[in-house]
Amino acid sequence: MDDNIQDEIQEKTQYDLDKVYDYKDLPDKISGRCNNCNHALFKSSVKNFVFLRECRNCGMKKSI
């Protein structure tokens, strides 16, 4: 039964890694950490005054 609960939790926290999320709509659960994998290292870029942060571990992207 515990395995089923863990599977349900993991299913709820799966994010579409091809999508760029807006920080206003989806803020960090833990400040400075990826919501998907809890990793703390990011690649950052700025284009057209938009700051884009991409997790180096899983590739989840957020525009800040």
PDBQT receptor file of N, H, CA, C and O in Angstrom, charges set to zero:
ATOM      1  N   MET A   1       0.822  -1.200   0.000  1.00  0.00    +0.000 N 
ATOM      2  CA  MET A   1       0.000   0.000   0.000  1.00  0.00    +0.000 C 
ATOM      3  C   MET A   1       0.862   1.259   0.000  1.00  0.00    +0.000 C 
ATOM      4  O   MET A   1       0.496   2.249  -0.634  1.00  0.00    +0.000 OA
ATOM      5  N   ASP A   2       1.991   1.244   0.692  1.00  0.00    +0.000 N 
ATOM      6  H   ASP A   2       2.288   0.440   1.207  1.00  0.00    +0.000 HD
ATOM      7  CA  ASP A   2       2.866   2.401   0.708  1.00  0.00    +0.000 C 
ATOM      8  C   ASP A   2       3.414   2.714  -0.678  1.00  0.00    +0.000 C 
ATOM      9  O   ASP A   2       3.611   3.882  -1.016  1.00  0.00    +0.000 OA
ATOM     10  N   ASP A   3       3.662   1.682  -1.485  1.00  0.00    +0.000 N 
ATOM     11  H   ASP A   3       3.502   0.734  -1.211  1.00  0.00    +0.000 HD
ATOM     12  CA  ASP A   3       4.150   1.895  -2.845  1.00  0.00    +0.000 C 
ATOM     13  C   ASP A   3       3.117   2.630  -3.687  1.00  0.00    +0.000 C 
ATOM     14  O   ASP A   3       3.472   3.482  -4.502  1.00  0.00    +0.000 OA
ATOM     15  N   ASN A   4       1.845   2.307  -3.498  1.00  0.00    +0.000 N 
ATOM     16  H   ASN A   4       1.556   1.615  -2.836  1.00  0.00    +0.000 HD
ATOM     17  CA  ASN A   4       0.783   2.982  -4.245  1.00  0.00    +0.000 C 
ATOM     18  C   ASN A   4       0.708   4.467  -3.885  1.00  0.00    +0.000 C 
ATOM     19  O   ASN A   4       0.498   5.309  -4.758  1.00  0.00    +0.000 OA
ATOM     20  N   ILE A   5       0.879   4.786  -2.608  1.00  0.00    +0.000 N 
ATOM     21  H   ILE A   5       1.050   4.102  -1.899  1.00  0.00    +0.000 HD
ATOM     22  CA  ILE A   5       0.839   6.174  -2.166  1.00  0.00    +0.000 C 
ATOM     23  C   ILE A   5       2.010   6.945  -2.755  1.00  0.00    +0.000 C 
ATOM     24  O   ILE A   5       1.837   8.078  -3.204  1.00  0.00    +0.000 OA
ATOM     25  N   GLN A   6       3.204   6.347  -2.762  1.00  0.00    +0.000 N 
ATOM     26  H   GLN A   6       3.344   5.426  -2.397  1.00  0.00    +0.000 HD
ATOM     27  CA  GLN A   6       4.372   7.009  -3.329  1.00  0.00    +0.000 C 
ATOM     28  C   GLN A   6       4.202   7.218  -4.825  1.00  0.00    +0.000 C 
ATOM     29  O   GLN A   6       4.586   8.265  -5.347  1.00  0.00    +0.000 OA
ATOM     30  N   ASP A   7       3.629   6.237  -5.529  1.00  0.00    +0.000 N 
ATOM     31  H   ASP A   7       3.317   5.387  -5.106  1.00  0.00    +0.000 HD
ATOM     32  CA  ASP A   7       3.380   6.387  -6.958  1.00  0.00    +0.000 C 
ATOM     33  C   ASP A   7       2.417   7.529  -7.233  1.00  0.00    +0.000 C 
ATOM     34  O   ASP A   7       2.609   8.288  -8.183  1.00  0.00    +0.000 OA
ATOM     35  N   GLU A   8       1.374   7.659  -6.402  1.00  0.00    +0.000 N 
ATOM     36  H   GLU A   8       1.218   7.043  -5.630  1.00  0.00    +0.000 HD
ATOM     37  CA  GLU A   8       0.400   8.730  -6.569  1.00  0.00    +0.000 C 
ATOM     38  C   GLU A   8       1.045  10.086  -6.341  1.00  0.00    +0.000 C 
ATOM     39  O   GLU A   8       0.753  11.039  -7.064  1.00  0.00    +0.000 OA
ATOM     40  N   ILE A   9       1.917  10.186  -5.348  1.00  0.00    +0.000 N 
ATOM     41  H   ILE A   9       2.154   9.412  -4.761  1.00  0.00    +0.000 HD
ATOM     42  CA  ILE A   9       2.600  11.445  -5.063  1.00  0.00    +0.000 C 
ATOM     43  C   ILE A   9       3.503  11.814  -6.225  1.00  0.00    +0.000 C 
ATOM     44  O   ILE A   9       3.537  12.975  -6.631  1.00  0.00    +0.000 OA
ATOM     45  N   GLN A  10       4.239  10.849  -6.772  1.00  0.00    +0.000 N 
ATOM     46  H   GLN A  10       4.212   9.906  -6.442  1.00  0.00    +0.000 HD
ATOM     47  CA  GLN A  10       5.127  11.118  -7.886  1.00  0.00    +0.000 C 
ATOM     48  C   GLN A  10       4.336  11.527  -9.123  1.00  0.00    +0.000 C 
ATOM     49  O   GLN A  10       4.774  12.399  -9.874  1.00  0.00    +0.000 OA
ATOM     50  N   GLU A  11       3.179  10.911  -9.345  1.00  0.00    +0.000 N 
ATOM     51  H   GLU A  11       2.823  10.203  -8.735  1.00  0.00    +0.000 HD
ATOM     52  CA  GLU A  11       2.357  11.275 -10.503  1.00  0.00    +0.000 C 
ATOM     53  C   GLU A  11       1.865  12.711 -10.390  1.00  0.00    +0.000 C 
ATOM     54  O   GLU A  11       1.814  13.423 -11.393  1.00  0.00    +0.000 OA
ATOM     55  N   LYS A  12       1.506  13.146  -9.199  1.00  0.00    +0.000 N 
ATOM     56  H   LYS A  12       1.548  12.568  -8.384  1.00  0.00    +0.000 HD
ATOM     57  CA  LYS A  12       1.001  14.494  -8.998  1.00  0.00    +0.000 C 
ATOM     58  C   LYS A  12       2.091  15.536  -9.210  1.00  0.00    +0.000 C 
ATOM     59  O   LYS A  12       1.786  16.661  -9.607  1.00  0.00    +0.000 OA
ATOM     60  N   THR A  13       3.351  15.198  -8.959  1.00  0.00    +0.000 N 
ATOM     61  H   THR A  13       3.599  14.284  -8.637  1.00  0.00    +0.000 HD
ATOM     62  CA  THR A  13       4.425  16.166  -9.054  1.00  0.00    +0.000 C 
ATOM     63  C   THR A  13       5.172  16.109 -10.373  1.00  0.00    +0.000 C 
ATOM     64  O   THR A  13       6.222  16.738 -10.502  1.00  0.00    +0.000 OA
ATOM     65  N   GLN A  14       4.666  15.376 -11.360  1.00  0.00    +0.000 N 
ATOM     66  H   GLN A  14       3.812  14.865 -11.255  1.00  0.00    +0.000 HD
ATOM     67  CA  GLN A  14       5.312  15.321 -12.669  1.00  0.00    +0.000 C 
ATOM     68  C   GLN A  14       4.971  16.586 -13.450  1.00  0.00    +0.000 C 
ATOM     69  O   GLN A  14       3.816  17.007 -13.512  1.00  0.00    +0.000 OA
ATOM     70  N   TYR A  15       5.996  17.176 -14.041  1.00  0.00    +0.000 N 
ATOM     71  H   TYR A  15       6.935  16.834 -13.990  1.00  0.00    +0.000 HD
ATOM     72  CA  TYR A  15       5.829  18.397 -14.820  1.00  0.00    +0.000 C 
ATOM     73  C   TYR A  15       6.207  18.120 -16.267  1.00  0.00    +0.000 C 
ATOM     74  O   TYR A  15       7.053  17.269 -16.541  1.00  0.00    +0.000 OA
ATOM     75  N   ASP A  16       5.586  18.832 -17.184  1.00  0.00    +0.000 N 
ATOM     76  H   ASP A  16       4.898  19.523 -16.961  1.00  0.00    +0.000 HD
ATOM     77  CA  ASP A  16       5.928  18.743 -18.595  1.00  0.00    +0.000 C 
ATOM     78  C   ASP A  16       7.225  19.521 -18.803  1.00  0.00    +0.000 C 
ATOM     79  O   ASP A  16       7.233  20.747 -18.702  1.00  0.00    +0.000 OA
ATOM     80  N   LEU A  17       8.314  18.822 -19.091  1.00  0.00    +0.000 N 
ATOM     81  H   LEU A  17       8.307  17.825 -19.173  1.00  0.00    +0.000 HD
ATOM     82  CA  LEU A  17       9.623  19.451 -19.185  1.00  0.00    +0.000 C 
ATOM     83  C   LEU A  17       9.827  20.203 -20.493  1.00  0.00    +0.000 C 
ATOM     84  O   LEU A  17      10.821  20.915 -20.639  1.00  0.00    +0.000 OA
ATOM     85  N   ASP A  18       8.899  20.061 -21.460  1.00  0.00    +0.000 N 
ATOM     86  H   ASP A  18       8.092  19.482 -21.342  1.00  0.00    +0.000 HD
ATOM     87  CA  ASP A  18       8.981  20.812 -22.707  1.00  0.00    +0.000 C 
ATOM     88  C   ASP A  18       8.361  22.201 -22.565  1.00  0.00    +0.000 C 
ATOM     89  O   ASP A  18       8.591  23.072 -23.404  1.00  0.00    +0.000 OA
ATOM     90  N   LYS A  19       7.586  22.410 -21.520  1.00  0.00    +0.000 N 
ATOM     91  H   LYS A  19       7.399  21.702 -20.839  1.00  0.00    +0.000 HD
ATOM     92  CA  LYS A  19       6.885  23.671 -21.306  1.00  0.00    +0.000 C 
ATOM     93  C   LYS A  19       7.747  24.619 -20.466  1.00  0.00    +0.000 C 
ATOM     94  O   LYS A  19       8.495  24.173 -19.596  1.00  0.00    +0.000 OA
ATOM     95  N   VAL A  20       7.640  25.918 -20.724  1.00  0.00    +0.000 N 
ATOM     96  H   VAL A  20       7.032  26.280 -21.430  1.00  0.00    +0.000 HD
ATOM     97  CA  VAL A  20       8.298  26.931 -19.902  1.00  0.00    +0.000 C 
ATOM     98  C   VAL A  20       7.253  27.481 -18.943  1.00  0.00    +0.000 C 
ATOM     99  O   VAL A  20       6.274  28.093 -19.368  1.00  0.00    +0.000 OA
ATOM    100  N   TYR A  21       7.460  27.263 -17.654  1.00  0.00    +0.000 N 
ATOM    101  H   TYR A  21       8.255  26.765 -17.309  1.00  0.00    +0.000 HD
ATOM    102  CA  TYR A  21       6.510  27.707 -16.634  1.00  0.00    +0.000 C 
ATOM    103  C   TYR A  21       6.820  29.134 -16.216  1.00  0.00    +0.000 C 
ATOM    104  O   TYR A  21       7.974  29.561 -16.246  1.00  0.00    +0.000 OA
ATOM    105  N   ASP A  22       5.798  29.864 -15.829  1.00  0.00    +0.000 N 
ATOM    106  H   ASP A  22       4.860  29.518 -15.804  1.00  0.00    +0.000 HD
ATOM    107  CA  ASP A  22       5.954  31.223 -15.330  1.00  0.00    +0.000 C 
ATOM    108  C   ASP A  22       6.088  31.159 -13.809  1.00  0.00    +0.000 C 
ATOM    109  O   ASP A  22       5.300  30.491 -13.139  1.00  0.00    +0.000 OA
ATOM    110  N   TYR A  23       7.075  31.847 -13.274  1.00  0.00    +0.000 N 
ATOM    111  H   TYR A  23       7.715  32.390 -13.818  1.00  0.00    +0.000 HD
ATOM    112  CA  TYR A  23       7.346  31.810 -11.840  1.00  0.00    +0.000 C 
ATOM    113  C   TYR A  23       6.157  32.323 -11.025  1.00  0.00    +0.000 C 
ATOM    114  O   TYR A  23       5.922  31.853  -9.912  1.00  0.00    +0.000 OA
ATOM    115  N   LYS A  24       5.412  33.279 -11.569  1.00  0.00    +0.000 N 
ATOM    116  H   LYS A  24       5.603  33.661 -12.473  1.00  0.00    +0.000 HD
ATOM    117  CA  LYS A  24       4.245  33.811 -10.856  1.00  0.00    +0.000 C 
ATOM    118  C   LYS A  24       3.178  32.740 -10.673  1.00  0.00    +0.000 C 
ATOM    119  O   LYS A  24       2.517  32.687  -9.636  1.00  0.00    +0.000 OA
ATOM    120  N   ASP A  25       3.010  31.885 -11.682  1.00  0.00    +0.000 N 
ATOM    121  H   ASP A  25       3.547  31.928 -12.525  1.00  0.00    +0.000 HD
ATOM    122  CA  ASP A  25       1.995  30.833 -11.626  1.00  0.00    +0.000 C 
ATOM    123  C   ASP A  25       2.476  29.618 -10.837  1.00  0.00    +0.000 C 
ATOM    124  O   ASP A  25       1.673  28.928 -10.209  1.00  0.00    +0.000 OA
ATOM    125  N   LEU A  26       3.789  29.351 -10.867  1.00  0.00    +0.000 N 
ATOM    126  H   LEU A  26       4.442  29.912 -11.378  1.00  0.00    +0.000 HD
ATOM    127  CA  LEU A  26       4.347  28.170 -10.225  1.00  0.00    +0.000 C 
ATOM    128  C   LEU A  26       5.634  28.537  -9.479  1.00  0.00    +0.000 C 
ATOM    129  O   LEU A  26       6.730  28.246  -9.958  1.00  0.00    +0.000 OA
ATOM    130  N   PRO A  27       5.504  29.180  -8.300  1.00  0.00    +0.000 N 
ATOM    131  CA  PRO A  27       6.715  29.537  -7.549  1.00  0.00    +0.000 C 
ATOM    132  C   PRO A  27       7.413  28.286  -7.010  1.00  0.00    +0.000 C 
ATOM    133  O   PRO A  27       6.825  27.205  -6.969  1.00  0.00    +0.000 OA
ATOM    134  N   ASP A  28       8.675  28.447  -6.598  1.00  0.00    +0.000 N 
ATOM    135  H   ASP A  28       9.152  29.325  -6.631  1.00  0.00    +0.000 HD
ATOM    136  CA  ASP A  28       9.440  27.327  -6.048  1.00  0.00    +0.000 C 
ATOM    137  C   ASP A  28       8.800  26.834  -4.756  1.00  0.00    +0.000 C 
ATOM    138  O   ASP A  28       8.394  27.632  -3.912  1.00  0.00    +0.000 OA
ATOM    139  N   LYS A  29       8.714  25.510  -4.605  1.00  0.00    +0.000 N 
ATOM    140  H   LYS A  29       9.044  24.861  -5.291  1.00  0.00    +0.000 HD
ATOM    141  CA  LYS A  29       8.246  24.928  -3.342  1.00  0.00    +0.000 C 
ATOM    142  C   LYS A  29       9.263  25.233  -2.251  1.00  0.00    +0.000 C 
ATOM    143  O   LYS A  29       8.906  25.652  -1.150  1.00  0.00    +0.000 OA
ATOM    144  N   ILE A  30      10.535  25.016  -2.573  1.00  0.00    +0.000 N 
ATOM    145  H   ILE A  30      10.825  24.675  -3.468  1.00  0.00    +0.000 HD
ATOM    146  CA  ILE A  30      11.655  25.354  -1.693  1.00  0.00    +0.000 C 
ATOM    147  C   ILE A  30      12.489  26.366  -2.452  1.00  0.00    +0.000 C 
ATOM    148  O   ILE A  30      12.940  26.082  -3.562  1.00  0.00    +0.000 OA
ATOM    149  N   SER A  31      12.704  27.534  -1.885  1.00  0.00    +0.000 N 
ATOM    150  H   SER A  31      12.338  27.765  -0.983  1.00  0.00    +0.000 HD
ATOM    151  CA  SER A  31      13.375  28.616  -2.579  1.00  0.00    +0.000 C 
ATOM    152  C   SER A  31      14.735  28.191  -3.133  1.00  0.00    +0.000 C 
ATOM    153  O   SER A  31      15.575  27.651  -2.413  1.00  0.00    +0.000 OA
ATOM    154  N   GLY A  32      14.933  28.445  -4.422  1.00  0.00    +0.000 N 
ATOM    155  H   GLY A  32      14.251  28.884  -5.008  1.00  0.00    +0.000 HD
ATOM    156  CA  GLY A  32      16.202  28.144  -5.062  1.00  0.00    +0.000 C 
ATOM    157  C   GLY A  32      16.386  26.700  -5.469  1.00  0.00    +0.000 C 
ATOM    158  O   GLY A  32      17.490  26.304  -5.843  1.00  0.00    +0.000 OA
ATOM    159  N   ARG A  33      15.328  25.897  -5.406  1.00  0.00    +0.000 N 
ATOM    160  H   ARG A  33      14.431  26.219  -5.102  1.00  0.00    +0.000 HD
ATOM    161  CA  ARG A  33      15.407  24.484  -5.775  1.00  0.00    +0.000 C 
ATOM    162  C   ARG A  33      14.355  24.172  -6.836  1.00  0.00    +0.000 C 
ATOM    163  O   ARG A  33      13.293  24.792  -6.887  1.00  0.00    +0.000 OA
ATOM    164  N   CYS A  34      14.676  23.203  -7.673  1.00  0.00    +0.000 N 
ATOM    165  H   CYS A  34      15.538  22.699  -7.632  1.00  0.00    +0.000 HD
ATOM    166  CA  CYS A  34      13.760  22.769  -8.725  1.00  0.00    +0.000 C 
ATOM    167  C   CYS A  34      12.544  22.061  -8.110  1.00  0.00    +0.000 C 
ATOM    168  O   CYS A  34      12.689  21.234  -7.209  1.00  0.00    +0.000 OA
ATOM    169  N   ASN A  35      11.355  22.392  -8.602  1.00  0.00    +0.000 N 
ATOM    170  H   ASN A  35      11.237  23.063  -9.333  1.00  0.00    +0.000 HD
ATOM    171  CA  ASN A  35      10.138  21.731  -8.111  1.00  0.00    +0.000 C 
ATOM    172  C   ASN A  35      10.091  20.265  -8.507  1.00  0.00    +0.000 C 
ATOM    173  O   ASN A  35       9.515  19.449  -7.786  1.00  0.00    +0.000 OA
ATOM    174  N   ASN A  36      10.685  19.919  -9.637  1.00  0.00    +0.000 N 
ATOM    175  H   ASN A  36      11.152  20.582 -10.223  1.00  0.00    +0.000 HD
ATOM    176  CA  ASN A  36      10.597  18.570 -10.163  1.00  0.00    +0.000 C 
ATOM    177  C   ASN A  36      11.561  17.609  -9.472  1.00  0.00    +0.000 C 
ATOM    178  O   ASN A  36      11.159  16.519  -9.064  1.00  0.00    +0.000 OA
ATOM    179  N   CYS A  37      12.841  18.006  -9.335  1.00  0.00    +0.000 N 
ATOM    180  H   CYS A  37      13.168  18.892  -9.666  1.00  0.00    +0.000 HD
ATOM    181  CA  CYS A  37      13.849  17.064  -8.825  1.00  0.00    +0.000 C 
ATOM    182  C   CYS A  37      14.580  17.563  -7.586  1.00  0.00    +0.000 C 
ATOM    183  O   CYS A  37      15.435  16.850  -7.060  1.00  0.00    +0.000 OA
ATOM    184  N   ASN A  38      14.272  18.761  -7.106  1.00  0.00    +0.000 N 
ATOM    185  H   ASN A  38      13.578  19.339  -7.534  1.00  0.00    +0.000 HD
ATOM    186  CA  ASN A  38      14.861  19.333  -5.898  1.00  0.00    +0.000 C 
ATOM    187  C   ASN A  38      16.348  19.637  -6.063  1.00  0.00    +0.000 C 
ATOM    188  O   ASN A  38      17.072  19.733  -5.072  1.00  0.00    +0.000 OA
ATOM    189  N   HIS A  39      16.810  19.788  -7.297  1.00  0.00    +0.000 N 
ATOM    190  H   HIS A  39      16.222  19.710  -8.102  1.00  0.00    +0.000 HD
ATOM    191  CA  HIS A  39      18.215  20.101  -7.588  1.00  0.00    +0.000 C 
ATOM    192  C   HIS A  39      18.409  21.611  -7.467  1.00  0.00    +0.000 C 
ATOM    193  O   HIS A  39      17.468  22.372  -7.688  1.00  0.00    +0.000 OA
ATOM    194  N   ALA A  40      19.628  22.057  -7.115  1.00  0.00    +0.000 N 
ATOM    195  H   ALA A  40      20.393  21.438  -6.935  1.00  0.00    +0.000 HD
ATOM    196  CA  ALA A  40      19.849  23.478  -6.868  1.00  0.00    +0.000 C 
ATOM    197  C   ALA A  40      20.709  24.172  -7.921  1.00  0.00    +0.000 C 
ATOM    198  O   ALA A  40      20.987  25.363  -7.783  1.00  0.00    +0.000 OA
ATOM    199  N   LEU A  41      21.140  23.469  -8.968  1.00  0.00    +0.000 N 
ATOM    200  H   LEU A  41      20.914  22.501  -9.081  1.00  0.00    +0.000 HD
ATOM    201  CA  LEU A  41      21.962  24.098  -9.999  1.00  0.00    +0.000 C 
ATOM    202  C   LEU A  41      21.125  24.366 -11.249  1.00  0.00    +0.000 C 
ATOM    203  O   LEU A  41      20.376  23.506 -11.712  1.00  0.00    +0.000 OA
ATOM    204  N   PHE A  42      21.272  25.581 -11.782  1.00  0.00    +0.000 N 
ATOM    205  H   PHE A  42      21.880  26.280 -11.405  1.00  0.00    +0.000 HD
ATOM    206  CA  PHE A  42      20.477  26.000 -12.924  1.00  0.00    +0.000 C 
ATOM    207  C   PHE A  42      21.356  26.636 -13.987  1.00  0.00    +0.000 C 
ATOM    208  O   PHE A  42      22.407  27.200 -13.680  1.00  0.00    +0.000 OA
ATOM    209  N   LYS A  43      20.920  26.543 -15.246  1.00  0.00    +0.000 N 
ATOM    210  H   LYS A  43      20.067  26.086 -15.496  1.00  0.00    +0.000 HD
ATOM    211  CA  LYS A  43      21.481  27.323 -16.347  1.00  0.00    +0.000 C 
ATOM    212  C   LYS A  43      20.589  28.546 -16.482  1.00  0.00    +0.000 C 
ATOM    213  O   LYS A  43      19.366  28.430 -16.415  1.00  0.00    +0.000 OA
ATOM    214  N   SER A  44      21.176  29.695 -16.668  1.00  0.00    +0.000 N 
ATOM    215  H   SER A  44      22.170  29.790 -16.723  1.00  0.00    +0.000 HD
ATOM    216  CA  SER A  44      20.389  30.920 -16.770  1.00  0.00    +0.000 C 
ATOM    217  C   SER A  44      20.684  31.622 -18.077  1.00  0.00    +0.000 C 
ATOM    218  O   SER A  44      21.814  31.609 -18.565  1.00  0.00    +0.000 OA
ATOM    219  N   SER A  45      19.648  32.237 -18.643  1.00  0.00    +0.000 N 
ATOM    220  H   SER A  45      18.730  32.247 -18.247  1.00  0.00    +0.000 HD
ATOM    221  CA  SER A  45      19.825  33.041 -19.849  1.00  0.00    +0.000 C 
ATOM    222  C   SER A  45      18.820  34.184 -19.834  1.00  0.00    +0.000 C 
ATOM    223  O   SER A  45      17.773  34.108 -19.190  1.00  0.00    +0.000 OA
ATOM    224  N   VAL A  46      19.165  35.246 -20.559  1.00  0.00    +0.000 N 
ATOM    225  H   VAL A  46      20.015  35.307 -21.082  1.00  0.00    +0.000 HD
ATOM    226  CA  VAL A  46      18.284  36.406 -20.672  1.00  0.00    +0.000 C 
ATOM    227  C   VAL A  46      18.111  36.713 -22.145  1.00  0.00    +0.000 C 
ATOM    228  O   VAL A  46      19.094  36.824 -22.878  1.00  0.00    +0.000 OA
ATOM    229  N   LYS A  47      16.866  36.851 -22.584  1.00  0.00    +0.000 N 
ATOM    230  H   LYS A  47      16.068  36.761 -21.988  1.00  0.00    +0.000 HD
ATOM    231  CA  LYS A  47      16.581  37.206 -23.963  1.00  0.00    +0.000 C 
ATOM    232  C   LYS A  47      15.322  38.065 -23.977  1.00  0.00    +0.000 C 
ATOM    233  O   LYS A  47      14.303  37.689 -23.398  1.00  0.00    +0.000 OA
ATOM    234  N   ASN A  48      15.393  39.201 -24.629  1.00  0.00    +0.000 N 
ATOM    235  H   ASN A  48      16.221  39.506 -25.099  1.00  0.00    +0.000 HD
ATOM    236  CA  ASN A  48      14.260  40.137 -24.700  1.00  0.00    +0.000 C 
ATOM    237  C   ASN A  48      13.737  40.492 -23.308  1.00  0.00    +0.000 C 
ATOM    238  O   ASN A  48      12.528  40.546 -23.087  1.00  0.00    +0.000 OA
ATOM    239  N   PHE A  49      14.646  40.731 -22.386  1.00  0.00    +0.000 N 
ATOM    240  H   PHE A  49      15.628  40.687 -22.566  1.00  0.00    +0.000 HD
ATOM    241  CA  PHE A  49      14.326  41.124 -21.012  1.00  0.00    +0.000 C 
ATOM    242  C   PHE A  49      13.573  40.046 -20.229  1.00  0.00    +0.000 C 
ATOM    243  O   PHE A  49      12.912  40.353 -19.237  1.00  0.00    +0.000 OA
ATOM    244  N   VAL A  50      13.668  38.795 -20.664  1.00  0.00    +0.000 N 
ATOM    245  H   VAL A  50      14.205  38.546 -21.470  1.00  0.00    +0.000 HD
ATOM    246  CA  VAL A  50      13.047  37.676 -19.961  1.00  0.00    +0.000 C 
ATOM    247  C   VAL A  50      14.156  36.779 -19.426  1.00  0.00    +0.000 C 
ATOM    248  O   VAL A  50      14.987  36.288 -20.190  1.00  0.00    +0.000 OA
ATOM    249  N   PHE A  51      14.166  36.570 -18.122  1.00  0.00    +0.000 N 
ATOM    250  H   PHE A  51      13.491  36.969 -17.502  1.00  0.00    +0.000 HD
ATOM    251  CA  PHE A  51      15.152  35.716 -17.472  1.00  0.00    +0.000 C 
ATOM    252  C   PHE A  51      14.616  34.295 -17.468  1.00  0.00    +0.000 C 
ATOM    253  O   PHE A  51      13.539  34.040 -16.930  1.00  0.00    +0.000 OA
ATOM    254  N   LEU A  52      15.356  33.370 -18.062  1.00  0.00    +0.000 N 
ATOM    255  H   LEU A  52      16.232  33.578 -18.499  1.00  0.00    +0.000 HD
ATOM    256  CA  LEU A  52      14.946  31.975 -18.149  1.00  0.00    +0.000 C 
ATOM    257  C   LEU A  52      15.891  31.124 -17.316  1.00  0.00    +0.000 C 
ATOM    258  O   LEU A  52      17.110  31.211 -17.466  1.00  0.00    +0.000 OA
ATOM    259  N   ARG A  53      15.333  30.309 -16.445  1.00  0.00    +0.000 N 
ATOM    260  H   ARG A  53      14.343  30.239 -16.323  1.00  0.00    +0.000 HD
ATOM    261  CA  ARG A  53      16.114  29.434 -15.569  1.00  0.00    +0.000 C 
ATOM    262  C   ARG A  53      15.787  27.991 -15.911  1.00  0.00    +0.000 C 
ATOM    263  O   ARG A  53      14.621  27.594 -15.923  1.00  0.00    +0.000 OA
ATOM    264  N   GLU A  54      16.840  27.195 -16.192  1.00  0.00    +0.000 N 
ATOM    265  H   GLU A  54      17.786  27.518 -16.182  1.00  0.00    +0.000 HD
ATOM    266  CA  GLU A  54      16.665  25.791 -16.554  1.00  0.00    +0.000 C 
ATOM    267  C   GLU A  54      17.458  24.917 -15.593  1.00  0.00    +0.000 C 
ATOM    268  O   GLU A  54      18.643  25.154 -15.359  1.00  0.00    +0.000 OA
ATOM    269  N   CYS A  55      16.802  23.909 -15.039  1.00  0.00    +0.000 N 
ATOM    270  H   CYS A  55      15.839  23.716 -15.229  1.00  0.00    +0.000 HD
ATOM    271  CA  CYS A  55      17.455  22.980 -14.121  1.00  0.00    +0.000 C 
ATOM    272  C   CYS A  55      18.501  22.165 -14.886  1.00  0.00    +0.000 C 
ATOM    273  O   CYS A  55      18.216  21.650 -15.967  1.00  0.00    +0.000 OA
ATOM    274  N   ARG A  56      19.692  22.050 -14.335  1.00  0.00    +0.000 N 
ATOM    275  H   ARG A  56      19.922  22.469 -13.457  1.00  0.00    +0.000 HD
ATOM    276  CA  ARG A  56      20.750  21.281 -14.990  1.00  0.00    +0.000 C 
ATOM    277  C   ARG A  56      20.543  19.786 -14.861  1.00  0.00    +0.000 C 
ATOM    278  O   ARG A  56      21.152  19.014 -15.601  1.00  0.00    +0.000 OA
ATOM    279  N   ASN A  57      19.705  19.368 -13.948  1.00  0.00    +0.000 N 
ATOM    280  H   ASN A  57      19.210  19.996 -13.347  1.00  0.00    +0.000 HD
ATOM    281  CA  ASN A  57      19.482  17.939 -13.730  1.00  0.00    +0.000 C 
ATOM    282  C   ASN A  57      18.345  17.406 -14.612  1.00  0.00    +0.000 C 
ATOM    283  O   ASN A  57      18.538  16.442 -15.353  1.00  0.00    +0.000 OA
ATOM    284  N   CYS A  58      17.181  18.019 -14.535  1.00  0.00    +0.000 N 
ATOM    285  H   CYS A  58      17.025  18.802 -13.933  1.00  0.00    +0.000 HD
ATOM    286  CA  CYS A  58      16.015  17.481 -15.253  1.00  0.00    +0.000 C 
ATOM    287  C   CYS A  58      15.578  18.322 -16.444  1.00  0.00    +0.000 C 
ATOM    288  O   CYS A  58      14.850  17.830 -17.306  1.00  0.00    +0.000 OA
ATOM    289  N   GLY A  59      16.010  19.588 -16.514  1.00  0.00    +0.000 N 
ATOM    290  H   GLY A  59      16.602  19.988 -15.814  1.00  0.00    +0.000 HD
ATOM    291  CA  GLY A  59      15.660  20.433 -17.646  1.00  0.00    +0.000 C 
ATOM    292  C   GLY A  59      14.383  21.238 -17.487  1.00  0.00    +0.000 C 
ATOM    293  O   GLY A  59      13.933  21.853 -18.454  1.00  0.00    +0.000 OA
ATOM    294  N   MET A  60      13.785  21.258 -16.308  1.00  0.00    +0.000 N 
ATOM    295  H   MET A  60      14.151  20.759 -15.523  1.00  0.00    +0.000 HD
ATOM    296  CA  MET A  60      12.579  22.057 -16.096  1.00  0.00    +0.000 C 
ATOM    297  C   MET A  60      12.924  23.550 -16.232  1.00  0.00    +0.000 C 
ATOM    298  O   MET A  60      13.925  24.012 -15.685  1.00  0.00    +0.000 OA
ATOM    299  N   LYS A  61      12.079  24.301 -16.971  1.00  0.00    +0.000 N 
ATOM    300  H   LYS A  61      11.266  23.925 -17.415  1.00  0.00    +0.000 HD
ATOM    301  CA  LYS A  61      12.347  25.701 -17.260  1.00  0.00    +0.000 C 
ATOM    302  C   LYS A  61      11.296  26.600 -16.625  1.00  0.00    +0.000 C 
ATOM    303  O   LYS A  61      10.106  26.288 -16.605  1.00  0.00    +0.000 OA
ATOM    304  N   LYS A  62      11.778  27.731 -16.103  1.00  0.00    +0.000 N 
ATOM    305  H   LYS A  62      12.745  27.985 -16.119  1.00  0.00    +0.000 HD
ATOM    306  CA  LYS A  62      10.882  28.742 -15.571  1.00  0.00    +0.000 C 
ATOM    307  C   LYS A  62      11.338  30.109 -16.058  1.00  0.00    +0.000 C 
ATOM    308  O   LYS A  62      12.532  30.407 -16.084  1.00  0.00    +0.000 OA
ATOM    309  N   SER A  63      10.379  30.927 -16.440  1.00  0.00    +0.000 N 
ATOM    310  H   SER A  63       9.409  30.685 -16.419  1.00  0.00    +0.000 HD
ATOM    311  CA  SER A  63      10.670  32.313 -16.761  1.00  0.00    +0.000 C 
ATOM    312  C   SER A  63      10.374  33.122 -15.514  1.00  0.00    +0.000 C 
ATOM    313  O   SER A  63       9.302  33.031 -14.917  1.00  0.00    +0.000 OA
ATOM    314  N   ILE A  64      11.371  33.918 -15.145  1.00  0.00    +0.000 N 
ATOM    315  H   ILE A  64      12.242  33.992 -15.631  1.00  0.00    +0.000 HD
ATOM    316  CA  ILE A  64      11.270  34.663 -13.891  1.00  0.00    +0.000 C 
ATOM    317  C   ILE A  64      11.146  36.145 -14.192  1.00  0.00    +0.000 C 
ATOM    318  O   ILE A  64      11.049  36.956 -13.272  1.00  0.00    +0.000 OA
TER     319      ILE A  64
